[in-house]
Amino acid sequence: MIGYLIRRLAGIALTLLVICAVTFTIFYLLPSDPAQAFCGKDCTPDRVAEVRRQMGLNAPLIVQFGRYVLAIFAGRTMGTGSYAVHCDFPCFGYSFQTGLPVWNMITDRLSVSISLAIGSAVLWLGMGLLTGVVSALRKNSWVDRTLMIGTIGAAAMPVYFTAMLLLYFFCAQTNLIPYPRYVDFTADPLAWSQNMLLPWLTLALATAAMYARMTRSSVIETLGEPFVRTARAKGLRERRVVSKHGLRPALTPVVTMLGMDLGGLLAGAVITEQLFGLPGVGKLFADALHKSDQPVVMGVTLVASFFIVTSNLVVDVLYAWIDPRARLS
């Protein structure tokens, strides 16, 4: 297991390095000038050249990349002389628009994205598993067909359309829930949950459909395996056969999909955060992309990549623990 984990960690480090290199190259080879963006539109050409020198943009691209990667792990002093500014570990640079450290901007909004990701994941996992298991146990019945048609309809609706429907019904028509505005959990847990409910439902309704269909197909396939027929032949109750022998093996593909989806959501759900005005990482990324704030876009991209590859590592380790054959791959 230790050797397997070391190989996986090495693979993650290489993956993140490649993503960092590709992202860095793309954004620093664009026609836009980072020095001009940092200095502002009213800067003279001489001042832009001075800013470019202070930012180290006159160095070869490979040198700039090396400094960027080293700064992530060891910090960096940016600029020279009276303009020198020390960027603490982990250093992703400073925003061109606000002048704030990119890492601080991301961490300030990370709690919002984590709240959105975990809450919606709990909802879609519960709804998806329940719907999938019921459909599998009632295969080809009217219950099965009704649930599957409903899941297809939910998956077919765009996220923004689902959000508008929920806002119209719960906020505009019935006034059951106030219009969402983010409240920190530590300040008021009840208000936090009330304001996060519609964003959770928006993501859960779209995602639960995929989990329901995957759970249904996996449970149906597992219940047809010889070991399940053997368990029934031994006289075990159907509930025990389904829960212990049928459901647990069928959850393997669900765990895989959950790890990937949750890893992506931890980096921010751009559309949902934009629609509900949640100050999360996804909204930060969208605003930075609109304003061509390159350091912020790069920082969010790397953090998102870290969450995704780390979640995949967790899934792989769970597989290796459950099935030793996975350690050989």
C-alpha positions in Angstrom: 0.0 0.0 0.0 2.8 2.4 0.8 4.5 1.8 -2.5 1.2 2.3 -4.3 0.6 5.6 -2.4 4.1 6.9 -3.3 3.5 6.2 -7.0 0.2 7.9 -6.9 1.6 11.0 -5.1 4.4 11.2 -7.7 1.8 11.1 -10.4 -0.2 13.9 -8.8 2.9 16.0 -8.5 3.8 15.5 -12.1 0.2 16.2 -13.2 0.1 19.5 -11.2 3.4 20.5 -12.7 2.2 20.0 -16.2 -1.0 21.9 -15.5 1.0 24.7 -14.0 3.3 24.8 -17.0 0.4 24.8 -19.6 -1.6 27.4 -17.7 1.5 29.7 -17.2 2.4 29.4 -20.9 -1.1 30.2 -22.1 -1.6 33.3 -20.0 1.9 34.7 -20.4 1.9 34.2 -24.2 -1.4 36.0 -24.7 -1.4 39.4 -26.5 -2.3 41.2 -23.2 0.6 42.6 -21.3 0.7 41.8 -17.6 2.8 44.8 -16.9 0.3 47.1 -18.6 -2.6 45.4 -16.8 -0.9 45.9 -13.4 0.3 49.4 -14.1 -3.0 50.7 -15.5 -4.1 52.3 -18.8 -2.6 55.8 -17.9 1.0 54.5 -17.5 3.6 55.9 -19.9 5.7 53.4 -21.9 8.7 54.1 -19.8 6.7 53.3 -16.6 5.3 50.1 -18.2 8.9 49.0 -19.1 10.0 49.7 -15.5 7.0 47.7 -14.1 7.9 44.8 -16.5 11.5 44.8 -15.2 10.4 44.9 -11.6 7.9 42.0 -12.2 10.7 40.0 -13.9 8.8 39.8 -17.2 11.9 40.7 -19.2 13.5 37.3 -18.2 13.1 34.2 -20.4 9.8 32.4 -20.1 11.5 29.3 -18.5 13.1 31.5 -15.8 9.7 33.2 -15.1 8.1 29.8 -14.8 10.8 28.5 -12.4 10.3 31.5 -10.2 6.5 31.1 -10.2 6.7 27.4 -9.1 9.4 28.1 -6.5 7.3 31.0 -5.1 4.3 28.6 -4.5 6.4 26.5 -2.2 8.9 29.0 -0.7 7.4 32.5 -1.2 9.1 35.2 -3.2 10.2 38.9 -3.0 8.6 40.6 -6.0 10.1 43.9 -7.3 13.3 45.6 -6.4 14.3 48.6 -4.2 11.6 50.6 -2.7 9.0 48.7 -4.8 10.0 45.3 -3.3 7.1 43.3 -1.9 7.4 40.0 -0.1 4.8 37.3 -1.1 4.5 34.7 1.7 4.1 30.9 1.1 2.1 29.9 -0.9 2.7 32.7 -3.3 0.4 32.9 -6.4 1.2 36.5 -7.0 -0.9 39.6 -6.6 -4.2 40.5 -8.3 -3.8 43.1 -11.1 -7.2 44.6 -10.2 -7.1 44.8 -6.4 -3.4 44.4 -5.6 -4.3 41.7 -2.9 -2.5 38.4 -2.6 -4.2 35.8 -4.8 -3.9 33.1 -2.2 -5.7 35.3 0.4 -8.5 36.1 -2.2 -9.0 32.3 -2.8 -9.0 31.3 0.9 -11.4 34.1 1.8 -14.0 32.6 -0.6 -13.2 28.9 -0.2 -15.6 28.4 2.7 -18.5 29.4 0.5 -17.5 26.9 -2.2 -17.0 24.2 0.4 -20.4 24.9 1.9 -22.0 24.7 -1.6 -20.1 21.5 -2.6 -20.7 19.5 0.6 -24.4 20.5 1.1 -25.3 19.7 -2.5 -23.3 16.5 -2.5 -25.2 15.2 0.5 -28.5 16.0 -1.2 -27.7 14.6 -4.6 -26.2 11.5 -3.1 -29.2 10.8 -0.9 -31.7 11.4 -3.6 -29.7 9.6 -6.3 -29.1 6.4 -4.2 -32.7 6.3 -2.9 -34.1 6.7 -6.4 -31.7 4.3 -8.0 -32.3 1.5 -5.4 -36.1 1.8 -5.6 -36.0 1.7 -9.3 -33.8 -1.3 -9.4 -36.0 -3.2 -6.9 -39.1 -2.3 -8.9 -37.5 -2.9 -12.3 -39.8 -2.4 -15.3 -42.7 -1.4 -13.1 -44.6 1.9 -13.3 -42.6 3.1 -10.3 -39.3 2.4 -12.2 -40.4 4.2 -15.4 -41.8 7.2 -13.5 -38.6 7.7 -11.5 -36.4 7.3 -14.5 -38.4 9.7 -16.6 -38.3 12.2 -13.8 -34.5 11.9 -13.5 -34.1 12.4 -17.2 -36.2 15.5 -17.1 -34.2 16.9 -14.1 -30.9 16.2 -15.8 -32.1 17.8 -19.1 -32.8 21.1 -17.5 -29.9 23.6 -17.6 -28.7 24.7 -14.2 -29.7 28.4 -14.7 -33.3 27.3 -15.7 -33.6 25.2 -12.6 -32.3 28.1 -10.5 -34.8 30.5 -12.0 -37.7 28.0 -11.3 -36.7 27.5 -7.7 -36.3 31.3 -7.1 -39.7 32.0 -8.8 -41.6 29.4 -6.7 -39.9 29.6 -3.3 -39.0 33.3 -3.2 -41.2 35.2 -5.6 -44.5 33.3 -5.4 -44.7 31.6 -2.0 -42.1 33.6 0.0 -41.2 30.4 1.8 -37.5 31.2 1.6 -35.9 34.7 1.4 -33.8 35.5 -1.7 -30.4 33.8 -1.1 -27.5 35.8 0.4 -24.6 34.2 1.9 -24.4 34.1 5.7 -21.4 32.6 7.4 -22.1 29.4 9.2 -20.3 30.6 12.4 -22.5 33.8 12.5 -25.9 32.1 12.1 -26.2 28.4 11.3 -29.9 28.6 10.7 -29.7 31.5 8.3 -26.7 29.9 6.6 -28.7 26.7 5.8 -31.8 28.7 4.7 -29.8 30.8 2.3 -27.9 27.8 0.9 -30.9 25.6 0.4 -31.8 26.8 -3.1 -28.2 26.6 -4.4 -27.9 23.1 -2.9 -31.2 22.0 -4.6 -30.1 23.6 -7.9 -27.0 21.5 -8.1 -28.5 18.4 -6.5 -31.5 18.1 -8.9 -29.2 18.2 -11.9 -26.6 15.8 -10.5 -28.8 13.3 -8.6 -30.2 12.1 -11.9 -26.9 10.7 -13.0 -26.4 9.0 -9.7 -29.9 7.5 -9.8 -29.3 5.9 -13.2 -25.9 4.6 -12.3 -27.1 3.2 -9.0 -30.0 1.5 -10.7 -27.9 -0.2 -13.4 -25.3 -1.2 -10.8 -27.8 -2.7 -8.4 -29.6 -4.6 -11.1 -26.3 -6.0 -12.4 -25.1 -6.9 -8.9 -28.4 -8.6 -7.9 -28.0 -11.0 -10.8 -24.6 -12.2 -9.7 -24.1 -15.8 -8.4 -23.1 -14.8 -4.9 -26.4 -12.9 -4.5 -28.4 -16.0 -5.6 -26.4 -18.0 -3.1 -27.3 -15.6 -0.3 -30.9 -16.0 -1.2 -30.7 -19.7 -1.4 -29.3 -19.7 2.2 -32.6 -18.2 3.3 -31.4 -14.7 4.1 -34.0 -12.0 4.3 -34.4 -9.9 1.1 -33.5 -6.7 2.9 -30.2 -8.2 4.1 -29.5 -9.6 0.7 -30.0 -6.2 -0.9 -28.2 -4.1 1.7 -25.2 -6.3 2.4 -24.7 -8.3 -0.7 -26.3 -6.2 -3.4 -25.9 -2.5 -2.5 -22.4 -2.3 -1.2 -20.6 -3.8 -4.3 -22.9 -1.7 -6.5 -21.6 1.6 -4.9 -18.1 1.2 -6.4 -18.8 3.3 -9.6 -20.8 5.8 -7.5 -17.8 6.4 -5.3 -15.7 7.1 -8.4 -18.2 9.7 -9.7 -18.6 11.3 -6.3 -14.9 11.8 -5.9 -14.7 13.5 -9.3 -17.8 15.7 -8.9 -17.0 16.8 -5.3 -13.4 17.6 -6.3 -14.6 19.8 -9.1 -17.2 21.5 -6.9 -14.8 22.3 -4.2 -13.1 24.6 -6.7 -16.3 26.5 -7.2 -19.6 26.1 -9.2 -19.3 29.1 -11.5 -22.9 29.2 -12.9 -24.6 28.5 -9.6 -22.5 31.0 -7.6 -23.1 33.6 -10.3 -26.9 33.1 -10.3 -27.3 33.2 -6.5 -24.6 35.9 -5.9 -22.5 33.6 -3.7 -19.0 35.0 -3.1 -17.3 31.7 -3.8 -14.2 30.6 -5.8 -16.3 30.1 -8.9 -17.5 33.7 -8.9 -14.0 34.9 -8.2 -12.8 33.0 -11.3 -15.6 34.3 -13.5 -14.9 37.9 -12.4 -11.2 37.5 -12.9 -11.6 36.0 -16.3 -13.9 38.9 -17.3 -11.3 41.4 -16.2 -8.3 39.5 -17.6 -6.8 39.3 -14.1 -4.2 36.6 -15.0 -2.7 35.9 -11.5 -6.2 35.2 -10.1 -7.2 33.0 -13.0 -4.0 31.0 -12.7 -4.3 30.6 -9.0 -7.9 29.4 -9.1 -7.0 27.0 -11.9 -4.2 25.4 -9.9 -6.3 25.2 -6.8 -9.1 23.6 -8.8 -6.6 21.1 -10.3 -5.3 20.2 -6.8 -8.8 19.5 -5.5 -9.6 17.3 -8.5 -6.4 15.2 -8.5 -6.5 14.9 -4.7 -10.1 13.6 -4.8 -9.1 11.1 -7.4 -6.2 10.0 -5.2 -8.6 9.4 -2.3 -10.9 7.3 -4.5 -7.9 5.3 -5.8 -6.6 4.7 -2.3 -10.1 3.5 -1.2 -10.1 1.1 -4.2 -6.6 -0.2 -3.3 -7.8 -0.8 0.3 -10.9 -2.6 -0.8 -9.4 -4.5 -3.7 -5.7 -5.3 -3.6 -5.7 -5.9 -7.3 -5.9 -2.2 -7.9 -2.5 -1.6 -6.3 -0.9 -3.3 -9.3 -2.3 -0.9 -11.8 
